[in-house]
Amino acid sequence: MNADTACNFGDRTAIVDDQTYRVGLVLGSEAPTSRSHNPLPLSWGNSPLISGCPPERERSTCPVWDSFMSSIWPEDEEAVRALQEWMGYVLSGRTDLQKIFMLVGPPRAGKGVIGRILTALVGRKNVCGPSLASLATDFGLAPLVGSSLALVSDARMRKDSQVLVERLLTISGEDTVAANRKYKEPWIGKLPARLMLMTNELPRLGDASQALAKRFLIVSMTRSFVGNEDTGMEGRLRAELAGIFNWALDGLDRLDERGAFVPPLSSLEDQEVMDDLSSPVAAFLTEELVEVPGERVSTDAVFDRWRMWRDRNGHSPTSKSGMTKDICAARPHLKSVSQYDPDIGRNRRFFNGVRLASRVRAAAGEV
């Protein structure tokens, strides 16, 4: 079998150029009963796994891929299962779970190989490779039109980009977008591309509400193969594309049954860091303010504490009004209201229901 001809029959169907193909149990002779009445629409105009050769007796497996997964996550089956479900989700063509997948880890950890194998499964013509920076440009959405996967291998950002945050939320949220294209009319519609980031470090994406950070499904990688690269690994994996395809669809079955992705426990720390990077003010609120019914604190006092916390943690300066706006986005129930202050004999703005944490407790991370 080669990359141009692969047998794939079973109980799932793919719709390509208005033609229906049976796919799913690649090289398999038995179809899973769980999908006997649940066709799976796949948009694979160039997938190497759409063909019409007769099924063989044995269901294709992927022992080299399984070994590769074990070498990356030797004691983290949850991470492997999360990747498996994501790859099945990408193959399914679905966007309804509104997630952005992120592989984060050191150089030479296997991110690129995983991305190229998924590209081979989906089909190169169905994959685009923007950078985060390019997505924020005028024509940044154009490559995503007609793509089923946007593979972002450069997730570095020199500065926060509100345009980028809005676009990532719009794409992952299945909203209608207007994609500007050079010398063409703007394309208007819902982009089918799933977003997958592969990065050595977590990006800083400013969003005080943390709505974008919650969209990410992060899978962390800790092992680097620098100095121990297996240059023949990718070739051996490509010989198992049919089996990896089956492996991914097994993950899709599990995802369908559960109805949602489950983040690996090993990635929770990175998720917390991502939350803090996206919304420093949310981290500030957790560390420096305590919610106490009946109490209040002036916005001036909060801003003084915020400036000290911001400088201590290396965040960019913001105005008092900017801080107040971000606090209201991070904690919608906290409102800045004008109230009389007997200490100064006039009105000033307060946050009600909170007080400042004691300096000792805040410094110790206890509130």
N, C-alpha and C positions, 0 to 999 in steps of 0.2 A: 504494500500500500504506500502511496506517496501523497504529497500535499494536494495534488490535483484530483485524485480519485479516492473516495472513501465511501464505504458502505454504511448506510445509516437508515435502518428501518426500525419500527417499533410502534408505539401508540401515541406519539406526539406528532403534530404536523407543523410544517413551516410554510409560510406564504411568501413567496418571492416572485416579484413581477407578475402578480395575479395568478401564479401557478401554485398549486398545493403539493407539497412534498411530505413524505412521511419520514420523520427523523426522531432521534431520541435514543433508542437502544442501538447504539452504533455497533454493527457486527453482531447484533443480538438476535436470538431466535425466539425469545419470549418477551411479551409486552407486560409492563406492570399494570395490575388491575386498578391501581389507584388513579390512573389517568385514562381509563378506557372510554370515558365520555368527556374528557377535558382537553380538547386540542390546545396546543401551545403555539400562539403566533410568534414566529421568529422572522426578523427582517435581515436576511443574510444574502444580499445580492452577490457576494463574492466569497462566501464561506466555502472552505475546502471540504466541508462535511455535508454537502448537499449533492447527492448523486443517485444513481439508480441501479447499482449492482446488487445481485442477490445476497441475502444475509448468510453469514457463515454459522457454524454450529455453536461456537463458543462466544460468550459475551466478552467484548474487549475489556481488558483491565489495564492498569497503569502502575506496575510495581516500581518503575524507576521514579515516577512522579511521587508515589507514596514515600519512597526513600528520601527524595528531595525535600518533601514537606517535613519529614521527621528530622532531617539535618538542620532545617531552619528553626523549627519549634520542637526540640526533642522532648520537652515535657509540658507541652501546651496544646492539647488537643482542641481546646476551645478556639484558639486562634486559627488552627487548620480548618475547623468546621465553619468558622465565620467566613474565611476566604472561599471555601467550597460553596457556601450558600450565595455569596456575592457573585461568583462566576456563573452559577446557575441562573441567578437573577438577571445578569447581563444577557445571557443567551436567551432568556425568555422574552426579551423585548419590553418587559414591564417597567413602569416608572412610578407605580402607585405608592410605594413605600417611602418615597421622597428622601432618599439617603445619598450621601456622598461618601465614597469609600476612601480611606487613607491608609497606605502602608508607610510606616515611619520607622526608620532604623539607620544604622551606620552604613557607610559605603561598602559595596561588595557583600551585601546581605542577601541578595537574591531578588531584589525588587524588579530589576530590569528583565530578568528571565521570566518572572511571573507575568509581567506586562506583555512581553513578546509572545508567550504561549497563549495568553488570552486573546491577543490580536490575531494569532493564527486561527483560533477557534471561531472568532467572530467574522474574520475576513478583513484584510488590510484596507479594502476600499470602504469599509464601514467604520473605520477608526480614524480619529483625528488626534493630533498631538499638540494642543496649545500649551502655552505657559500661563501661569496665573496672571502675569503682567499683561500678556497679549489679550486676555479675555476682557480687560478693562478698556481696550482701545475701541475706536469708532467701528472698525470692521471685525472686532474680536469674536463676534458670535457667528460670523459667516461660515467658518470651517465646521461648526456643529450642525449646520443644516444638512440633513440626510445622513448624519453619522449616528450610530447606535452606541458608541463609546467614545468619550473624550478622555484620553490618557495623558495626564499632566505629570510629566517627569521633572519639570522645573517648578517647584512650589515656593520658591523664594520670592519675597516681596521686600523692596527697599523701604517702603513706607505703607501705612494703612491706605486703603483705597475704598472709599465708600461706594464708588461705581462697581468695583469688583464684588463687594459684599452683596449689593443689590442684585447683580447678575447671577451670582451663585444661588441666592435664595430663589430667584425667579426660575432658573433652569431646573433646580432640584424640586421646586414646589409645583411643577407642571403648569406654570402660568403661561399665558400667551405673551410672546415677545415679538419685537420688530427687529430683525437682524439686517443691518445695513450691509450691502454688498457692492463692491466696486463695479461701476458702470452698469448696474442692474437695479431694478426696483427692489425696495426692501422686502425681505421674506417675512411674512407674518404668520405665526402659528405657535404650536407647542413643540419645543425641541425634544426629540426622542432620545438624545444622548444621555447616558449615565456618566457621571463624573467620577473619575478615579485618580487620586493623587498618590504619587510615589515620591517621598522626600526624606532627606537626611535629618531634617529638623522641622519642628512644628511651625507652620506659618502664623504670622501675626495678622489676624483679620479682625479689624475693629468693628465690633457690633455690641453696643451696650446692652441690648436686650438678650444677647446670647442665643438668639434664634438660629443663627447660622451654625454656631458651635454644636448645637443639639442635633443638627442634620448629619454630622459626621459619624461614621462608623469607623473607628480607629482600630487598626491591628498593628501592634508593636513588634518590632524585630530587634533582637539584642545581639545576635551573633554575626560577626563579620568573617568573610572567607578571604580577606586580604592575605596574600602569600600562599593560600591553599586553594586557589581557583581551579575548578575542574572545567577546562575549556571544551571538553567534549560533551558536557552535561546537556546543553541545550539541544544538540543534535539527537541525542538519545530520547529526550523528552518529545521532540517533534515526531519521532517514530511512534509515539504513544498517543497522538492526538485523539484518536477514536476512544481510547480508554479514558483519557482525561475528560473528554466530552461526557461520557457516561458518569464519571465521578462528579462532575459539576451538576448534572441533572439529578443525581441522588441528593445533592445539597439543596436543589430547588424543591424537590419533593418534601424535604424536611422543613424548609422555609414556608412552603405552602401550608403544611399542616399546622405550624406554629403561628403563622401570620405576621411575624415580626422578626427582625434581626436581634440577636443577643450579643452585646459587646463582650469580648473576652475579659475576664477579671484582670489579666495581665496588662490590659490597656487602660484600666481605670485611672491610673496616675497620669498618663498622657492626656486623657480626656479632661481631667481636672486642670492640667496646665493649659490645655487648649481653651478651656472656659475662661481662665484668668487672662490669657493673652488676648482673647477676643473682647473681654470686658473687664479691664482693670478696676473699674468702679464697683463691679460686683464682688471682686475679691476684697476691695476696701470695705465694703459694707459688711461682709462676713467677719472681717478682722476687727473693725473699728466701731461698729454700731451695734447696739443691743436693742431689740424690740421690747418695749415695756409699755403696756397700756397706761394711758394717763400722763405719761411724761412727754416732754418735747425738747428739742434742741434747735438753736438758731442755725440758719444756713451759713451765717458767718463763722460760727464755731466749727461746723462741719467742714467748711472750706479750709479753715486753718489746719485742721487735722488732715484733710485730704492732701494739702500741699506737702506736709511733712512725710506722709505715707508715700506719695507719688515720687518725691525726690529720693527717698530711701530705697524704693524699688525700681528706680530708673525709668519711669514712665514720662511721656511728653507732657509739657505744661498745658493746662486748660484753664479757661476762665471760670468764674463762679457760676455764671449762667450755663456754661457748657457742662460743668459738673452736675448741676441741678437737673439738667435735661437727661444726662446719662443715668442718674439715680432713679429718676421717674421711669426710664425705660427698663432698667434692671429690676426695679421693685415698683410695679404700677400702683400698688396700694399706698406708697409713700408720696405724698403731695406737698409741695412747697406752698404754704398759705400765709397770708398776711394777718398778723394778730398783734394785739396790744402787748407791749413789754413794759411793765411797771418800773423796771430798773432804769430805763432811759426815757420813760414818759411819752413814748410814741410807738407807732406800729413798726414791726419788722417781720421778716419772713422766717417761718419755723417749719421743721418737719415734726409732725405729731406722732406719738406712739413709739418714739425711739429716744435713746440717750447714747452719749459717747461711752465706749468701753473705757475702763480705767487704763491708764497708760501702761501700768505693769502687766495687766492681763493681756492687753493688745500686743505688747512686745513679745509676750510668751505665746501668742497665738491662741489665747483662751478668751472667749467672750461669753 
